[in-house]
Amino acid sequence: MEDFGTIKKVEIGKDLDAENEKYICDVEFQDNEDVRKVQIMNMSGVNVRPRVGQKILVLDLGGGFEIGIATDDMIDADLEDGEIEIYSIDSNGAKSGKVKIKPNGELVLNDGTDYAVKYSKLESEFNKLKDDFNSHVQNYNSHTHVTTATVDAGLVGSIAATTSTSSPSSPDITQTKVDKVRI
């Protein structure tokens, strides 16, 4: 037999075999007088802590053992065929973080407004570009012009190094690193 209820409390407790810790919920059923302890049955590889106030489908397996197999937070996921969306829910019941897995293998984090990069590869290429630029600035700042004229009573055939306002580059990309996203 199945029944729908509303989660009133969530705690961690032992399953009926007393072997593993599970989420155990106090579930209030539609008559608002019947509150029972129900073990949440998550899929293998997925750990979801239900939220107080969520609707839940409860199956009676007999012998006083009931499991909650599905919760519904009443949010329309608006997915395309074959898409999967995983999201968390804040205390107000709104989506607060999500991952969309598209049928073509693309992963979209939150709203997908930007692209992730391999930071270590970006940093390596950036440092190479910075070193090349700084080498160019150093060469420019220290170059001389060969001439047959004398300048400031210097030696014939050379003049003093060009006065330059160029300076080495010192940009920093560490602020672009997003520690919470790993690829």
Backbone hydrogen bonds in HBPLUS format (Angstrom, degrees):
<---DONOR---> <-ACCEPTOR-->    atom                        ^
c    i                          cat <-CA-CA->   ^        H-A-AA   ^      H-
h    n   atom  resd res      DA  || num        DHA   H-A  angle D-A-AA Bond
n    s   type  num  typ     dist DA aas  dist angle  dist       angle   num
A0060-ASP N   A0001-MET O   2.86 MM  59  5.41 161.5  1.90 165.8 171.5     1
A0003-ASP N   A0058-VAL O   2.94 MM  55  5.33 145.6  2.06 145.2 155.3     2
A0058-VAL N   A0003-ASP O   2.85 MM  55  5.33 171.1  1.86 164.9 167.8     3
A0005-GLY N   A0056-ILE O   2.99 MM  51  5.41 154.2  2.05 150.5 158.6     4
A0056-ILE N   A0005-GLY O   2.91 MM  51  5.41 152.2  1.99 145.4 147.7     5
A0006-THR N   A0028-GLU O   2.77 MM  22  5.22 155.0  1.83 145.5 153.0     6
A0028-GLU N   A0006-THR O   2.87 MM  22  5.22 165.7  1.89 155.3 152.2     7
A0007-ILE N   A0054-GLN O   2.94 MM  47  5.58 166.0  1.96 162.7 166.1     8
A0053-GLY N   A0007-ILE O   2.80 MM  46  5.21 159.7  1.84 138.9 145.8     9
A0008-LYS N   A0026-ASP O   2.75 MM  18  5.42 174.7  1.76 172.7 171.0    10
A0026-ASP N   A0009-LYS O   2.92 MM  17  5.02 152.2  2.00 131.6 140.3    11
A0011-GLU N   A0024-ILE O   2.95 MM  13  5.38 152.9  2.02 148.4 157.3    12
A0024-ILE N   A0011-GLU O   2.74 MM  13  5.38 172.2  1.75 163.9 166.6    13
A0013-GLY N   A0022-LYS O   2.90 MM   9  5.55 163.1  1.93 159.4 164.9    14
A0022-LYS N   A0013-GLY O   2.70 MM   9  5.55 164.5  1.72 167.7 171.1    15
A0015-ASP N   A0020-ASN O   2.89 MM   5  5.81 146.6  2.00 162.9 173.1    16
A0018-ALA N   A0015-ASP O   2.79 MM   3  5.09 157.3  1.84 115.2 122.7    17
A0040-ILE N   A0023-TYR O   2.90 MM  17  5.49 164.6  1.92 166.6 167.0    18
A0025-CYS N   A0038-VAL O   2.79 MM  13  5.18 172.5  1.80 151.8 152.7    19
A0038-VAL N   A0025-CYS O   2.77 MM  13  5.18 152.2  1.85 148.1 157.7    20
A0027-VAL N   A0036-ARG O   2.83 MM   9  5.40 170.5  1.83 154.7 157.1    21
A0036-ARG N   A0027-VAL O   2.95 MM   9  5.40 152.2  2.03 146.0 148.2    22
A0029-PHE N   A0034-ASP O   2.95 MM   5  5.64 165.7  1.97 165.0 169.3    23
A0032-ASN N   A0029-PHE O   2.78 MM   3  5.66 165.8  1.80 138.4 141.5    24
A0068-GLY N   A0039-GLN O   2.73 MM  29  5.96 161.9  1.76 148.9 154.0    25
A0041-MET N   A0068-GLY O   2.90 MM  27  5.88 168.1  1.91 165.9 161.9    26
A0046-VAL N   A0043-MET O   3.12 MM   3  5.48 158.1  2.17 135.0 133.8    27
A0054-GLN N   A0051-ARG O   3.07 MM   3  5.76 161.5  2.11 142.8 143.4    28
A0055-LYS N   A0072-ASP O   3.41 MM  17  5.28 159.1  2.45 150.3 144.3    29
A0072-ASP N   A0055-LYS O   2.91 MM  17  5.28 150.0  2.00 143.0 146.3    30
A0057-LEU N   A0070-ALA O   2.88 MM  13  5.38 158.5  1.92 155.1 161.9    31
A0069-ILE N   A0057-LEU O   3.00 MM  12  5.97 155.3  2.06 165.3 173.2    32
A0059-LEU N   A0067-ILE O   2.83 MM   8  5.45 163.6  1.86 163.5 164.1    33
A0067-ILE N   A0059-LEU O   3.00 MM   8  5.45 155.3  2.06 151.4 157.8    34
A0061-LEU N   A0065-PHE O   2.80 MM   4  5.49 157.7  1.85 164.3 172.0    35
A0065-PHE N   A0062-GLY O   3.15 MM   3  5.62 161.2  2.19 113.2 118.9    36
A0083-GLU N   A0080-GLU O   3.06 MM   3  5.55 166.7  2.08 138.4 138.9    37
A0084-ILE N   A0101-ILE O   3.01 MM  17  5.11 156.9  2.06 142.6 149.9    38
A0101-ILE N   A0084-ILE O   2.74 MM  17  5.11 167.1  1.76 157.6 161.6    39
A0086-ILE N   A0099-VAL O   2.84 MM  13  5.19 164.0  1.86 152.8 158.0    40
A0099-VAL N   A0086-ILE O   2.72 MM  13  5.19 151.3  1.80 153.1 162.6    41
A0088-SER N   A0097-GLY O   2.88 MM   9  5.44 151.1  1.97 152.0 160.1    42
A0096-SER N   A0088-SER O   3.02 MM   8  5.66 159.4  2.07 132.1 135.9    43
A0090-ASP N   A0094-ALA O   2.85 MM   4  5.54 164.1  1.88 162.1 162.0    44
A0093-GLY N   A0090-ASP O   2.93 MM   3  5.37 165.5  1.95 118.9 122.7    45
A0110-ASN N   A0098-LYS O   2.78 MM  12  4.85 165.8  1.80 152.6 149.3    46
A0100-LYS N   A0108-VAL O   2.84 MM   8  4.99 164.2  1.86 146.0 151.5    47
A0108-VAL N   A0100-LYS O   2.88 MM   8  4.99 161.8  1.92 146.4 151.9    48
A0102-LYS N   A0106-GLU O   2.92 MM   4  5.27 176.3  1.92 164.4 164.9    49
A0105-GLY N   A0102-LYS O   2.89 MM   3  5.44 163.8  1.92 126.4 128.3    50
A0112-GLY N   A0109-LEU O   2.90 MM   3  5.39 149.0  2.00 150.4 145.8    51
A0121-LYS N   A0118-LYS O   3.04 MM   3  5.46 121.2  2.40 109.8 123.9    52
A0122-LEU N   A0118-LYS O   2.93 MM   4  6.17 164.1  1.96 159.1 164.4    53
A0123-GLU N   A0119-TYR O   2.75 MM   4  5.90 164.5  1.77 158.6 162.6    54
A0124-SER N   A0120-SER O   3.07 MM   4  6.15 154.8  2.13 137.7 144.3    55
A0125-GLU N   A0121-LYS O   3.02 MM   4  6.25 170.3  2.03 154.6 156.3    56
A0126-PHE N   A0122-LEU O   2.82 MM   4  5.91 156.8  1.88 150.3 157.9    57
A0127-ASN N   A0123-GLU O   2.87 MM   4  5.99 162.1  1.90 148.5 153.0    58
A0128-LYS N   A0124-SER O   3.06 MM   4  6.29 150.6  2.15 143.7 151.8    59
A0129-LEU N   A0125-GLU O   3.01 MM   4  6.26 159.4  2.05 147.0 152.2    60
A0130-LYS N   A0126-PHE O   2.85 MM   4  6.11 160.0  1.89 153.3 159.4    61
A0131-ASP N   A0127-ASN O   2.85 MM   4  6.01 160.9  1.89 146.5 151.6    62
A0132-ASP N   A0128-LYS O   2.93 MM   4  6.16 161.3  1.97 150.3 155.3    63
A0133-PHE N   A0129-LEU O   2.93 MM   4  6.12 160.7  1.97 149.0 154.5    64
A0134-ASN N   A0130-LYS O   2.85 MM   4  6.06 165.9  1.87 153.6 157.6    65
A0135-SER N   A0131-ASP O   2.92 MM   4  6.06 151.8  2.00 146.0 153.5    66
A0136-HIS N   A0132-ASP O   3.03 MM   4  6.27 153.8  2.10 144.1 151.1    67
A0137-VAL N   A0133-PHE O   2.90 MM   4  6.27 155.1  1.96 152.1 159.3    68
A0138-GLN N   A0134-ASN O   2.93 MM   4  6.12 160.7  1.96 147.0 152.1    69
A0139-ASN N   A0135-SER O   2.93 MM   4  6.16 162.9  1.95 150.0 154.6    70
A0140-TYR N   A0136-HIS O   2.89 MM   4  6.06 156.8  1.94 148.3 155.1    71
A0141-ASN N   A0137-VAL O   2.85 MM   4  6.02 164.5  1.88 153.4 157.6    72
A0142-SER N   A0138-GLN O   3.14 MM   4  6.27 139.1  2.32 143.3 152.9    73
A0143-HIS N   A0140-TYR O   3.37 MM   3  5.38 167.6  2.39 104.5 108.0    74
A0162-THR N   A0143-HIS O   3.35 MM  19  6.47 161.9  2.38 174.9 175.4    75
A0147-THR N   A0157-GLY O   3.38 MM  10  4.71 156.5  2.44  95.2 101.2    76
A0154-GLY N   A0151-VAL O   2.90 MM   3  5.52 145.4  2.02 117.1 126.8    77
A0176-THR N   A0173-ILE O   2.88 MM   3  5.46 158.6  1.92 118.5 125.6    78
A0177-LYS N   A0174-THR O   3.29 MM   3  5.60 161.9  2.32 108.3 113.6    79
A0181-VAL N   A0178-VAL O   3.36 MM   3  5.83 167.6  2.38 113.5 117.2    80
